[in-house]
Amino acid sequence: MNQTQRAEKPRQSLAGLWNISFGFFGIQIGFALQNANMSRIFQSLGSSLDDLPALWVAAPLTGLLVQPIIGFMSDRTWLGRLGRRRPYFIAGAILAALSLVLMPLAPVLLFAAILLWTLDASLNISMEPFRAFVGDMLPKEQHTAGYAVQTAFIGAGAVVGSIFPFLLDSFGVSNDVAGGGVPDTVRYSFWFGGAALFLAVLWTVLTTKEYSPDEMAAFGADDAHPDSAATLRALASRGLGSSLIWIAAGAIVTASVAPLELEKEVHLLGGLLIAYGLASIIAILLARGGSTTNMLSSIVGDFSGMPTVMKRLALAQFFSWSALFIMWINTTPVVAQYMFGSADAASPQYQDAGNWVGVLFATYNGVAAVAALTLLPWLAGRIGKVRTHLVSLLAGAAGYASFLVIRDPDWLIVSEIGIGIAWASILAMPYAILASSLPQRKLGVYMGLFNIFIVVPQLLVATAMGSVMKAFFPGEPIWTMLAAAIVMALAALAMLRVPEEDSVRSA
């Protein structure tokens, strides 16, 4: 279909934008409960501070595996009235809700770790198609508005999920367990979160109607993009040298664990590098053999053929999400030890610190919800999306650095304002920058692949941070916040490589 024959996607009203992204409100309640409370649950069940990164590694690993696969599958799914993305919304919501209900009932540490793995996989099954859903449903001129509304729901859901244990404590629900264990404030919060997640996703499923394959073809969004056959031909022409480099790098990492006395979790990082090298070899050989339908070759081919802007944003994503994961793992131990005076997970002071961390996380998410709809569009209209993202990341770096000098927990609210501005931008600006450069027919898989640059740094933090802290700062988690500030600043510097493709104009 040529340019003059293309149909235009209808503009969505505010109600339409609400319905498209409301399910993300529930999904983010689940993520917020996980982020703010899993270290607390693990330590309440007997985990040491040094073991937290290893237990958290399940979350990014499931995202790494699940998101590209779900994106690939959802691009090729059409179930009639149920649609393309919505089947994944509802399947992931059911599994995530069950995981949230069971998590606070975990009797032992291993069971809690398995449930975290299941919960994160389920949340990713629902979340990944939501990113593509905005692109599916909206014309290009509404992409920024669509991702801003989605970010506002992410922030609002995170506020609810983060602050709920604190509110329950305020209403007299027990916040500690004699001899240790998961308190009722956390238990009831997870049960509430499971119900809220399922109902919010169900709202989006019932109030939206996806465009059929014929309607999507009529919009002509993919005319300028190569098809899958071209992608596989390009993959088949590649040599195996880069694959062998990945395998060699993984072998070196694995072999270095014992001589350098690194934490055992580093073996996982080496194994992943080897696994990717082997997977890419298999994908190339399948493409050379003429296979045109296998998922592995398609995903590897799309990864190697990412649009230029996407590649340049990848480095900023890598650093910014490294900082976020450092924060999620370590904020509770830092606040408990340095602001509340206790590193003992069974103490009332530690549980009070855990509740205050929920308030802090609610604060940065609340700031993000407001900033996504007000500050970021205004700033982007004046200095552009790229510079807006750069400035926002620097605000986040300042917020992390302030943890090193603040000892009054109330003043950490100020720190969370900078972190909240960065969080809003991380959730909205990269997707707004990418919206016009990603092929519609592959929107799901490319959104999943872009998230590799979210989960890989999390895996790196989870596997390497424990070794670094044990070697240089044993028992002093405050220095993780300095690391977060540094890598967030590096993310801002990485944005200097990203061109401002759109003219600066009013949002």
N, C-alpha and C positions, 0 to 999 in steps of 0.2 A: 504494500500500500504506500503510495507516495505522500509527500508532505501535505498536498492540498486535500487529500481524501481522508486524512486522519480525523477521527473523532476526538473530542476533548473530554477528559474526565470531569464530571461535575464538581464544582466547588462544594465543600462541606460547610454546613452551618456550625455554629458553636455546639449545638446539641450533637451533631454528627461527629465532630472532633472529640467530644466527651465520650460518646459511645465507643469509638474506635480504640481509645486508650484506657478506658476505665478499668479493664481487667488488670492493667499494670499496677493499679492501686493495691489490689489484693496480692499480686505477686511480690510487690515490694514490702508489704507487711511481713511476708514469709522471709524474705532476704534480711530485713531489719532484725527480726527476732533471732535469726541465725547469727548475723554479724555481731550483735550486741551481747548475746548470751551464750554462745557455744564455748568460748574460753572459760566462762563461768561454770557451765555444766561440766566440762571436762575436768576442771580443777576440783569441782565439788565431788566428782567421782574418783578422784585420786591422782589425776595427772599432775606432773611437775611442770614448772614454767618452761624448762628446756624441751619438754616433749610436745608443747603446743603446736609448733610449726608442722611437725610430722602428722599430728592428728588433723590439722587443717588442710593438709595437702589433698585430701579427697575432693574438696570443693572445686578448686581450679582444674584438677585432672578430669573430673566429669564434664566440666564445661568445655575443655579442650576436645574431648571425644564426641560429646553429644551435639554441640552447636553446629558444626559443619554438616554432620550427618542429617540432623533434623532440617537444616536449611535446604540441603540437596533434596531431601524427600518432599518437603512442603512445596518446593518449586514445581514438583511433578505430580502433586496430588490434586485430584478434583473429585469430590464426593457429592456432587449434585447440590442439593439444598444446604448441606453442611459446609460446603466450600473447600477452600485450599488450606488456609492457615488455621481455621477454627477447630478442626479435629485435633490438632496438636495442643491448642489452648486447653481444651476440656480434658484431654488425656493427662497432660502434665498436672493440671489443677487437682484432679482426683488423687493422683499419686502423692503430690506434695501435701495435700490436706491430711492424708493418712499418716505421712511421715511426721508432720507437726503434732498430730495427736499422740503418736507413740514416743516422740523424742523425750519428753520429760519423764516418761515412765521407764526409761532405760535403766536396768538394774546394775550394769557394769559398764566400764569405760569402752570396751570393744563394741558392745551393742550400740552405744551412742555414736561411735565413729562410723559404724555401718549405716546407721540412720542418717547421719550427716551426708554421707555419700549418696544415699537414695534421695534425700531431700534436695540436694543440689542438682542432681540429674533431673529430677522432676521439675524443679523451677526452671531449669534451662530448656526443657522440652516446651514449656509454655512461653518462656520469655523470648527466645530467639525468633519465633515467627511474628511476635508483636513488632519487632523492629522492621521487618519486611512489610508488615500489614499497613503501616503508615504510607510507605511508598506505593503499595498496591492501590490504596483507596483514595489518595489525594493527587491533584495536579501538582506539577513542580513548584508553582508559585505558593503553594500551601505547605510545602515540606517543612520549612522553618517553623511555621505555626504548629504543625502537627507534632513535631518533635519537642517543641516547647510545652505543649499541653501534656505530652507523655512524660516529660521531665517533671512537670508540676505534680502529676499523679504519683510519680516515683517518690518525690520529696514528701508528699502528703502521706503516702502509705508508710514510708520509713519513719515519719514522725509518730504515727499511730503505733507501729510495731516497736519502736525504740522506747517510747515513754510508758507503755502499758504496764510493765512491772512496777514502775515508780508510782503510777496512779493507784494500782492495787494496794501497794504498801501504805499509801496515804489514807486509803479507806479501811485499813486495819487488817488486811490479809497478811498472813505470816510471811516474813521475808528471810527467815533462817530456820535451819533444821538442826536439832541437837545432835552433835556427833558428825555433822556434815550431810550432804545430800542436796537434791534439787528443791529449793523452797517453793511454796505454793504460789508466790507471785509469778515465778517463771512458768510453773506448770499450767496455771490458768491462762496465762498470756499465750502460750503455744496453742492451747485448745481454741481460744478465741481467734487466733491467727489462722488456724486451719479452716474454720467456718467462714471467716471474712474473705480469705483467698478464693475459696470455691465460689462463693456468691458473686464476687466482683467479676471473676472470669466468666461466669455464667451470664452476667448482664451483657458483656460484650458479645458473647456468642448469640444471644437471643435478640439483640437490638441492631445487629449489623448484617448486611447482605453483601457477599463478595462478588466481584465481577467475574463472569465466566471466562473460560479461555478464549472464546470468540470475541467477547467484549474487550478483553485485554489486547487481542490482536488488532482490533479496530482502532485502538488508541495509538498504535504504531510506535510504541516507545523503544523498540529494539532494532529499528532499521539500521542504525549506525554501529551496532555492536556485533562482534563475531558470534556465530552459532557454536553449538557444542562440538560439531564435527571439526570446525576450524581449530578450536581449542585443543582437541585431541591430536590433530595433525601436528600442531606446534609442539605438543608434549613428545610425540613420537620422534621428532627431529633432535631432541635434546640428548646430550651425552650422559654418561653415568658418573662423570667426575665429581660433580657437586654432591651426589648421593653418597659416594665413597668418603667424601670429606666429612659429612654429617656422621657417618658411622665411626670414622677415625676419632672425631671429636668426642663422641660418646664413650668410646673405649678409653680415651685418655682421662676423661672425667672419672669414670668408674675405677680405673687403675690408681687414681690419685687419692682415693678415699683413705686407704690404710696408711700410706707413707706420710700424708699430711695430717693424719688424725682428724679427718673431717667427720661430721655427723653421718650416720648410716643413711639418712634420707637422701643424701647426694647421689647414692646409687640410682635412685629413681630418675634424677635428672639425666644421668648418663644413659640409662636405659631408654628414656624417651628420645634422646638424640639418635641412638642406634635404631630405634623403631621407626623414626621418620625416614632415616636413610634407606632402610630396607623397604619401607612402604613406597617410597618414590621410585626405587629400582623396579619393583613389581608393577607400579603404575606405568612406567615408561615402557616396559616390556609388553604389557597388555596392549598399550596403544600402538606399539610397533606391530603387534600381531593382528591388528585390525579390529579389536574389540571396541565397540562404539557405545555400549550401554552400561559398562561397569562403573559403579559409584567411585571407586578408588581413583581411577584414572581421571575421571571428571573433576573430582575435588582437587587432586594434585595439579591438574592442568589449569584449573581456575585460580589456584593459589599462585602459580608461577606467572599467570597472565593478568594479575591484578592491575586495575587502572593506576596511572602514575600518581595521582593525588592520594590514592589509598595507600600506596607504598610510602609516600612521604609523611603521611599522618601516623604510620605504624610506630615510628620511633617515639613520638610524643605519647601515644597510647601506652607503649611499653613502660615508659618511665612514670607516667601519671598513675597507672594502675599498680605499679610496684609500691608507690607511696601509700595508696589507699589500703592495700593488703597489709602493709606494715602497721598501719593505724588500727585496722580491724582486729588483728591478732593481739596487739600490745597495749591498747589504750586502757583496758581494765587493769592489768598488772601495774602499769605506770601510775594511774590515778590512785589505785589502792595503796601502793607502796610509798609514793612521794606526797600525795595530798591527804590521804586518810590514815597513813602511818601503820599499815599492816600489809604484809605479804602472805599472811596465813589465810588460805581460801575458806577455812572453817570459821573464821572470826566474824562477829557482827560488823566490824569496820569494813572488812572486805566486801560483805554483802551490800552494805550501804554504798560503797564505792561502785559496785556493779550497777546499782540503781541510778547513781549519778551519771555513770557512763551512758545509760539509756537516755537520760535527759540531754547530755551533750550530743549524742547521736541524733536525737530528735531535733535539737537546735540546728545542726548543720543541714539536716534534711529540710527543715522548715525554711531556712534561709534559701536553700536551693529551689524550693517550690516557688517562692516569691520572686527570686532573681530570674528564674527561667521565663516568667511572664512579663517582667518589668525591666530589670537592669540589662539583661543580655540582649534582648531585641533593640533596646534604645542604644546601647553601646555599639552593637554590630552595625546599626544604621549609620553610625558616625565614623567609626574607625575600621569597620570590616569584621567579618567573622574570624579570620585568622588572628588578627591583633587582639580581638576580644578574648579569644581562647588563651593567648599568651598572657595577657594581663591577669586573667582569672587564675591561671595556674600559679603565677607569682603570689597572688593573694593566699592561695592554699599553702605555698611554701612558707610564707610568713606565719600562718596559723600553726603549722607543725613546729617551727622553730621556737615559738613562744612557750611551748611546753617545757623547755629547758630552764626558763627563768620564773615561771609562775608556780607558786606553791599554795595559793588560796584557790580551792576548787571552783568557787564562784566566778573567778576571773577567767576560767577556761571558756566561759560562754563567749567572750570576745574572740578567743582563738577559733572557735567554731564558726564564727561569721566568715572569716577568710576561707576556711575549709569548705563551707557551704557554697560560697561563690564558685570556687574551683569545681566542686561536685556538680553544680548545675551546668557549668560549661562542658565538663567531661561527658555528661549525659546527652547534651544537645548539640553543641557546636560541631564536633567531628561528623556527626550524622547529617547535619545541615550542609556542611561543606561537601560531603560525599554524594548527597541526594541526586544531583544532576549528572554524576559521572558513572553511576552503577547501572548496568543493564537490567531492565525490569524482569526479563525472563529468568534472570539468575539472582534476583534480589535476595532471596532467602539464603542461598549458599554463600554469596558474598558477604552478607551481614554476619553469617556464622564464621566465615574465614577472618573477617575483620576482628572478631572477638578472640581469635587466637592471640592477638596482641594485647588482650586483656588477661587471658588465663595463663599464658606462658610466663609473664613476670610474676604472677602469683605463685606459680610452681617454683620459680627461681627463689623467691622470698621464702617459701615454705621449706625448701630443701637446703638453702644456703645460710639463711639468717641464723639458724640455731648454731651452726659452726662458727660463724663470725662472732656472735655474742659470747659463746663459750670460750673462745680463744682470747678475746680482747676485753669484754665487759661482763664477766660472770656475775650474775645476780644484780645487774644494773640495767634494767630495761629502758630507762630514760633515754639512753643513747639511740634507741631505735627511732625516736622522734627526730633526732638530728639526721639520721639516714633518710627518713621520709622527706624532710625539708630539702635535702640535697637533691634527691632524685626527682622531686616535683619541680625544682628549679631547672633541672636538666630537661624535663619535659617542655618547659616554657622555651628554653633555648632551641629545642628541636623544631618548634613552630616557625622559627626564622627560615627554615628550608621550604615551608609550604607556601605556595604562591596565593595571593589574594585574587581569586579568579573572578569574583563578582565585584562590580563597582560599588563603592560605598554609597548607600542610599537609605532612606527611611524604611524601617522595618514595617 
